[in-house]
Structure formats: structure tokens, C-alpha cells
Amino acid sequence: MSYSPTLAAALSGATLRQLAHWRKASSRHGAVLVPELSEVRPILYSFRDVVALRTCVKLRQDASLQRIRRALDTLRDGLREREHLSAYRLAADGGSIYLVEPEQATDLVHRTANIVIHEMVDVLRPFYRDGRHIPDLLQPREHVTVDPAVRGGVPVIEGTRIPYDEVAALLRDGVPAERISDYYPGVTASAARDAADFADYVDSYEPSREPRAAAAG
């Protein structure tokens, strides 16, 4: 399963402008995250990419983009860590960024190994960014779930393999939520409304709805 930039943005909390900016290396540092499925049009992100993007969004709330790039350079080049970014637990604390391991947290900005006290937040859980509620990655709505083992991670109606956008499309075509079960037996009216609500949320990440002056950081 692959995620379009719009769906990857909606599930991670990043803006489309940030995704584009993070795909590119700067004059001094490497790219933040290059999609592992396709970095050329059509650009396609993986489920692991979305998890990593959520980490980057949370780091960006407490650290500058330059500092994040420097930390990732240290992780990849200094420590020779070559796993996908989603495999690492990273945290921003006290002006630096740390690779968090069971016994220590390595300072990736100043390149020292220090034990630090900090609160680790599960990157899959909901959070707020610039006043916007970023939903739980695995359950973005009560009746909408994301499971990499089901349709490769495309959001579906809970307990089914029915993509959320197929249900949302019926509602947008005028089918009442109570009649969705005529088309998809087992999909309740509440589940249909959740699918439509999540579809509206994803659509809010379309370029035309993003503030033109939004910073790319």
C-alpha cells in the first residue's frame, strides 16, 4: 500500500509544503525524509514513512529544522544507523535532539552520549499542532482504522476491508448515512459519518486549502 502526499500529510500532521521541503537536501545537510516507495511523481509514501513523519512533526514543535537535519546527519553518518527512520525513538529535550535507547539517550546535535530525563510520547497517539488535532494514526476516527496488514494500511471502516473514501464518496453523492448498508452491509450510519468526516479532514490538506504564506520549516 502507498500513501499519496495528501493522505501522508493528513495522517502525520505535516503540511504538503513541509513534505516537499523535507524531501530535499539542504546545502549543508541531507534530506529529512525521502519517500521509500517513490521520490518522483507520483510521489508515494509508505506506512513506515508516515510513522517517521509524525516523529519529525513532533520534533519540529521543539526544535528548528536545521537542528533536526543536523541530528539526522549524525544518526545516519556519524553513528552509521541505516535503518528506516521509523525504527528509532527520537526526542527533543533542552535544545537538543536525542536518540533514545534503553540505557541512554545520545545527543545527536552535540554528538555526546548523555543520560537525560524526559517524557517520551508515543508518536502514534493523537496530538495537536498549530491548533489542529492530528488523529491517532491507527484509529483516526472511532470507526476508521489503519492497519498495515489490511489493504496495506489504507484507512478502512473498522472491522472491514472497505476503504473510507469509497463510503465517503457515497455520502457526498447524496446517499443517506442510514442507507450505506444497502451498498456495504455491516457499515453502520455512525461508521459512514466517521468515514465522511475523516475524508473532509484529509481534503483539508489539499494545496488550495493550505495558507499561502505557511512556512516550510
ABEGO torsion letter per residue (X at the ends): XBBBAAAAAAAAGBBAAAAAAAABBBAABBBABBBAABABOBBBBBAAAAAAAAAAAAAAAABBAAAAAAAAAAAAAAAGBABBAAABBBBBBGGBBBBBBAABBBBAAAGBBBBBBBBBBBAABBBBBGGBBBBBAABABAABBBBAABGGGBBBBBGBABBAAAAAAAAAAGBBAAAAAAABBGBBAAAAAAAAAAAAAAAAABAAABBAABBAX
